[in-house]
């Protein structure tokens, strides 16, 4: 016969099971009225229901296992970012407007999503496991306001340099990036028509540029065949500034006069 003490020992040794989250259904959605917001919760006992399936018909995620819901009021910025990247499972997100039973999809994606939002408007956010074989786990969710993609532009200097020995050209200019950017790039190609219908071309790219003003850029363009020489060449160049909401791109076609700048 098992004694009371032995029973207590067995019960104490049994692992504690996770509870069903209070925001398991849209009716119990966690209200988020102030941004930024973040939390980590256990969704391993969360369920999925008809509301999940209905909104997923316009998203197409492989599964909506272990879903939880948030009711988010957008802040003053023109976009909102939902980030699930810190979760320990394959977490997806669906954002919708409307009311329970009559939701309309705004955006969806794996690991997070950014979407244009109207300040003060309410959005329903559903976080879930899109892996059909995994119910959930430790969900890490953060929601914050976001800026639109930065505004960008650029110039190309009229005069460049060419190394007579290597045939490598150096061109330069300025770029302007205003706003919030995760990365900024300048890239393009330089092409020169030479005697005998020969064409010399090279591509260039400059990464990890700074946003927040007007800055100089300069690149060495290595020809893919032949050599650049003194004279005129044409460049097709662009600058792109991107953040979580997307990219803005500015491109230009310019003529550059290459002068001797090396031996």
N, C-alpha and C positions, 0 to 999 in steps of 0.2 A: 504494500500500500504506500502511495506517495504521501509524504508528510507535507504539512502546510509550508514548512521552511523550504522543502525541495521544490514545491510548486512555485513559490515566490522566486527562487533562484532561476528556474526555467523561464518564467515570465520576464525576469530582468534581463536574461540573456537574449531574448527574442529581439530582432532588429525592429526599430520603429518605422512604420510605413508613412509615406508622404500623404498629406491630406489633399483632397480635391481643392484647387485654388478657388477663391471666392469670385474671381472674374472668369470662371470656366465658360459661362454663357454670356451672350450679349446683354441679357437682362441685368447681370451683375457686373457690367463693365466698370473697370476702375476709372474714376473721373479724374482727368488731368486738366486743370484749369490754368496752370502757370507753367511756362517753359523757361529754362530746360527742365526735363524730368528724366529720372533714371531709376531703375531698380533691378534686382536679381531675384527671381522666384523659381521654385521647383514646379515644373509642369508635367512631371512624370505620371501623375494621376489625373491629369486633365483629360477631357473627353472631346469628341467631335459630334456635331449634330446637323440637323437639316439647314440651319442658318448658314453654317460653314459651307456646306455643299452648294447652297444656292449662290452665294457670292463667288465661289470658286469656279462656277461654270463660265464666268467671263474672264477668269484669270488663267485657269488651266494648270494649277500646281499638281504634281503627281499625287499628293496627299495633303490633308489638313489635320494631321494627328495632333492630339494634345493642345488644342487651341485655347488661347485666352484672349480677352477683349479689353480694349481701352477706349474711353470716350475723351477725345483730345480737342481742346479749343485752341485754334491757331493763334499765334502771337502776332506781333506787329510786322515781322519780316515777310517778304512776299513768297517765301517757300518754307517748307517744313521737311526735316530729315529724320527718318526713323532708322536707327542703327541696331542691328542684332548680332553684330560680328563677334561679340564677346561670349556668345552662348556656346555650350559644349556639345551641341548637336546641330544638324542642318536646319537652321531656323529660317522660315520665310515670313513675309508680311503682306497683308492685304489692307488697303485703305479704301474706305467707302464713305459716301454721304447718304442722307435719307434717314429712314427710321427702321427699326427692327421689322423684318418681314418685307421691307421694300427698299433694300439697299441698292445703291448704284456705285459701280467700281470707279475709283479715281486712279489708283496705281497699285501695282503688286510686283514683288520680286524676291529673289533669294538674298538672305543676310541683311537686307535693308533696302530702303527706297527713299528717294527725294521727290517731292511733288510740289507744284505751285499751289499755294493755299491762300484763302481769303482771310485777312485778320478778323478774329472774333467768330469765325464759322466753326461749327462742330464737325469733327470727323470721327468715324469709327475705325479703329485700328485692331486688326486681328493678327496675332503672332502665333506661329504653329510650326510643327515639324513637317517638312515636305518629303522626308524619307519614309516610304510606306512601311518600313520595318522598324521604325523607331517612334515611340509614342511622344517622347519629349525629354526633358532633362532640366539642367540649370539654364533658364532663359535670362539673358542679360539684354535689357532693352533700354535705349536712351532716345529721347525725342527732343529736338531743339529747332529753333528757327534757323533758316539758312538764307543766304544771299543768292541772287540769280547769278548765272555765269558772268565773269568779268568782261568789261568792254576792252577791246584790243585794237591796235592799229600799228603800222610800222612804216619806216622809210628805208630806202637803200641809197647809199652815197653814190654820187655820179662817177667817182674815180676809185679804182681799185689798184692792187699791185700784183705783179706776176714775177715769180722766181724764174729767171732765164735758164737756170740749170735743171731744175726739177719740173718746170712747167706748172707748178702749183700756183693758183690764184688766191688772193686774199681780198674779200669784200666785206663791207661793214655798213652800218646804219644805226638807226634807233628803233626801239619798239616802245609802245605805251600800253600799260595794263592797269586798269582801274577797277577795283572791286575785290572780291574774295576768290582766290584761285588756289587749287590744290597743285596744279603744275602749269607752267607756261613754256612754250617751245617756239623756236624760230627754225624753219626748214625750207628747202627749196632746191633748185638746180641752176647751174650756170652753163650756158651753151655758146659756143663761138664758131662761126663759119670761117673757114680758112681757104687758102688757095687750093684749086683742084677739087672743089666741092667737098673738101674734108670738113667734118664736124667734130669738135671736141666738146665733151660734156662731162660734168661732175655734179654729184649731189652733196648736199650739206645739211647738217642738223645741229642745233644747240639746245640742250635740255636743261632742266632745273633752273630756269630763269626766275627772276624776282618779279613780284607784282606790287603795285602801289606807286606808280609814277612812270616817268619816261627814262629809259636806260639805253646805253650803247650796246651794240652787239657786233661781233667780228668773228668771221670763220675762215678757215683755209679750205679751199675746194680742190680736191685731188682729182685730176682727170681720169676717167675710166680707161681711155686710150689716147695716145698722142700727148701733146703738151699745149697748155694755154700759152699764147704769145701776146705781145703788145698789140693793142687795138681794141676794137669794140666787141662787147659780148652782151648777151641778153640773159637776164635772170628772172625766173619765176619764183617768187618767195612768198611765204605766208607766216603769220604768227597765230597761235591758238592759245587761248586761256580757258582752262576747264576747272570745274568743281563738281560736287556731287550731283548738281542739277543739270549739268551738261556743259557744252563748249560754245564759245564764240570764236569765229575765225575771220581774219582779215588777210586778203591776198593781193599781190601787186605784180605787175610786169614792168621791168625797168631795163634801160640800157646803161651799161657800165663801161667806162673807158679804162682799160687795163694799162698801167704804166710799169716800166721796169722797176723792180724793187729788190732784186737779189742777183747773185752771180751763180 
